[in-house]
């Protein structure tokens, strides 16, 4: 995809930027010469990313409401991408405790809530753009991942709620939700692929052929660029992302 210069010198904050889909976003934005702020918990991964891309490093927890408010106030991003999330404990429902089952609510959903809330409360400047992350698990379920599927579906709802409030308040903030398919190229996706292939009694390649074209960190980064730079995409909140690219999905 060739750039049109819209992101050059713009400020982007990528939460969960040190690995997986978030790392793909940071790399894509750096190629477009955006000023990128990568937020993550692991200082070592952030340093390595900064050396590679020139990203500004911010060590913070996704679900920390104080960190969300502080970083949005400090950087006032033109683009905010929420990619962070927990790596769920992969086991059937009866082998979970409530605490392990509910972990995705406390990280993925709480984090998405606090960042969207602060983006509206600040508020971000008119013309700014927020992209939250859900999962194909929100459509299909994920029986080995505790509350992960439900938490990701709630992320999708939260993006729709926030988009509606931004419109009602005439804030001029664009809000979207990307719903990627399973990706064996991320740590979470690889673990889930192995677990579900084992549950189905097939090898990993056979399982991946069954579930269809996988998304990748690079494709996720490209999808963020495309949403930011394509006004014809802005009216819809949710888009599915697979190895075949972005596709429309019915809004709830």
C-alpha positions in Angstrom: 0.0 0.0 0.0 1.5 3.3 -1.0 1.2 6.1 1.5 -0.3 9.5 1.0 1.6 11.4 3.7 -1.4 11.8 6.1 0.6 10.2 8.9 3.9 11.9 8.5 4.7 13.9 11.7 1.4 12.9 13.3 1.6 11.5 16.8 0.4 7.9 17.4 0.1 6.0 20.7 0.1 2.2 20.4 -0.8 0.4 23.6 0.6 -3.1 23.5 3.2 -1.9 21.0 6.1 -4.2 22.0 4.8 -7.5 20.6 2.3 -9.2 18.3 -0.2 -7.0 16.4 1.0 -3.9 18.3 4.5 -4.3 17.1 3.2 -4.6 13.5 1.4 -1.3 14.0 4.5 0.4 15.4 6.6 -0.8 12.5 4.0 0.3 9.9 3.6 3.8 11.5 7.4 4.2 11.7 7.7 3.5 8.0 5.2 6.4 7.4 7.4 8.7 9.6 4.8 9.2 12.3 5.9 10.0 15.8 5.1 6.7 17.5 4.8 6.2 21.3 4.9 2.5 22.2 3.2 1.6 25.5 3.9 -1.8 27.1 4.8 -3.4 30.4 8.2 -5.0 29.3 11.0 -2.4 29.3 13.4 -4.8 27.5 11.0 -5.4 24.5 10.3 -1.6 24.4 14.0 -0.8 24.2 14.5 -3.3 21.4 11.5 -1.8 19.5 12.8 1.7 20.0 16.2 0.8 18.6 14.5 -0.7 15.5 11.9 1.9 14.9 12.8 5.1 16.8 9.5 4.8 18.9 9.2 6.7 22.1 9.1 4.2 25.1 6.4 4.3 27.8 6.3 1.5 30.4 2.7 1.2 31.6 0.0 -1.4 32.2 -2.9 -1.4 29.7 -5.6 -1.5 32.4 -4.1 1.3 34.6 -6.6 4.1 34.4 -4.1 6.6 35.7 -1.6 5.7 33.0 -4.2 6.1 30.3 -5.2 9.6 31.4 -1.6 10.7 31.9 -0.4 9.5 28.5 -3.3 10.9 26.6 -2.9 14.2 28.3 0.8 14.3 27.6 0.9 13.2 24.0 -2.5 14.2 22.6 -2.3 11.6 19.9 -3.8 11.9 16.4 -4.1 8.1 16.4 -4.6 5.8 19.4 -4.3 2.1 18.8 -5.3 -0.4 21.6 -3.6 -3.8 21.0 -2.7 -5.0 24.4 -4.3 -8.0 26.1 -3.8 -10.9 28.4 -2.5 -14.3 27.2 -5.3 -16.5 28.4 -4.8 -19.7 30.3 -5.8 -22.4 27.8 -8.0 -25.0 29.4 -11.6 -26.2 29.4 -14.1 -24.3 31.5 -14.2 -26.9 34.4 -10.5 -26.6 34.9 -10.6 -22.8 35.4 -11.1 -21.0 38.6 -13.2 -17.8 38.4 -10.0 -15.8 38.7 -8.3 -17.4 35.7 -11.6 -17.5 33.7 -12.2 -13.8 34.3 -8.7 -12.5 33.6 -9.5 -11.2 30.1 -12.3 -9.1 31.6 -9.8 -7.5 34.0 -7.2 -6.8 31.4 -8.5 -6.7 27.8 -12.0 -5.2 28.6 -11.0 -2.9 31.4 -8.0 -1.6 29.4 -10.2 -0.9 26.4 -12.8 0.8 28.6 -10.3 3.1 30.4 -8.5 4.3 27.3 -11.8 4.9 25.4 -13.2 6.7 28.4 -10.3 9.0 28.7 -10.2 9.7 25.0 -13.8 11.0 25.3 -13.3 12.8 28.6 -10.1 14.7 27.6 -11.3 14.8 24.8 -8.9 14.0 22.0 -8.8 16.7 19.3 -11.3 16.7 16.4 -10.1 14.5 13.6 -8.3 12.1 15.9 -8.8 8.4 15.5 -9.0 5.5 18.0 -8.8 1.9 16.9 -9.6 -0.9 19.4 -9.0 -4.6 19.0 -11.4 -7.4 19.3 -10.9 -11.0 18.0 -12.6 -13.5 15.7 -13.3 -15.3 19.0 -16.0 -12.7 19.5 -17.8 -14.2 16.6 -17.0 -17.9 17.0 -16.4 -18.4 20.7 -13.2 -19.8 22.3 -14.0 -22.7 24.7 -10.4 -23.1 25.9 -9.8 -19.4 26.7 -12.0 -18.6 29.7 -13.8 -15.3 29.2 -11.6 -14.3 26.3 -14.3 -14.4 23.6 -16.8 -12.5 25.8 -14.2 -9.9 26.7 -13.3 -9.4 23.1 -17.0 -9.1 22.1 -17.4 -6.5 24.8 -14.4 -4.6 23.3 -16.4 -4.4 20.1 -19.4 -3.1 22.0 -17.3 -0.6 23.8 -16.0 0.8 20.5 -19.5 1.1 19.2 -20.7 2.8 22.4 -17.8 5.2 22.3 -18.3 6.0 18.6 -22.0 6.8 19.3 -21.0 9.1 22.2 -18.4 10.9 20.1 -21.0 11.5 17.4 -23.6 12.6 19.9 -21.3 15.0 21.6 -19.9 16.2 18.2 -16.3 15.6 19.3 -15.1 14.7 15.8 -13.3 11.6 17.0 -13.3 8.6 14.7 -13.5 5.2 16.5 -13.1 1.7 15.0 -12.7 -1.9 16.0 -10.6 -4.4 14.2 -11.6 -8.1 14.5 -8.6 -10.2 13.4 -8.6 -13.9 12.8 -6.3 -16.2 14.6 -2.6 -15.5 14.0 0.0 -18.1 14.7 2.6 -15.3 14.3 1.7 -13.8 17.7 2.5 -15.3 21.1 -1.2 -15.6 22.0 -2.2 -16.8 18.6 0.5 -19.5 18.5 -0.4 -20.9 21.9 -4.1 -21.0 20.9 -3.3 -22.6 17.5 -1.4 -25.4 19.3 -4.1 -25.9 21.9 -7.0 -26.1 19.4 -5.0 -28.3 17.0 -4.3 -30.7 19.8 -8.0 -30.6 20.9 -9.0 -31.4 17.3 -6.4 -34.2 17.0 -4.8 -32.7 14.0 -1.4 -31.0 13.3 -1.1 -27.3 13.2 -1.0 -26.9 9.5 -4.1 -28.9 9.1 -5.9 -26.9 11.7 -4.9 -23.6 10.1 -6.1 -24.8 6.7 -9.5 -25.5 8.3 -9.9 -22.2 10.0 -9.0 -20.2 6.9 -6.5 -17.4 6.1 -4.7 -16.2 9.2 -4.1 -12.5 10.0 -0.5 -11.3 10.7 1.1 -8.5 12.6 2.1 -6.9 9.3 -1.4 -7.1 7.9 -2.8 -5.6 11.1 -0.4 -2.7 10.8 -1.5 -2.2 7.2 -5.1 -2.3 8.2 -4.6 0.5 10.8 -3.0 2.6 8.1 -5.8 1.9 5.7 -8.5 2.8 8.2 -6.7 6.0 9.1 -6.3 7.1 5.5 -9.5 5.9 3.9 -12.6 8.2 4.6 -14.9 5.8 2.8 -14.2 3.3 5.7 -15.0 5.7 8.5 -18.8 5.4 8.7 -18.6 1.8 9.9 -17.2 0.8 13.3 -16.2 -2.8 12.9 -14.1 -4.5 10.3 -12.9 -8.1 10.2 -9.3 -8.8 9.3 -8.0 -12.0 7.8 -5.2 -13.1 5.5 -7.5 -11.9 2.7 -7.5 -8.4 4.1 -10.2 -6.1 5.6 -13.9 -6.9 5.1 -17.1 -5.3 6.4 -19.0 -6.9 9.2 -22.5 -6.2 10.3 -22.7 -3.9 13.2 -24.7 -5.0 16.2 
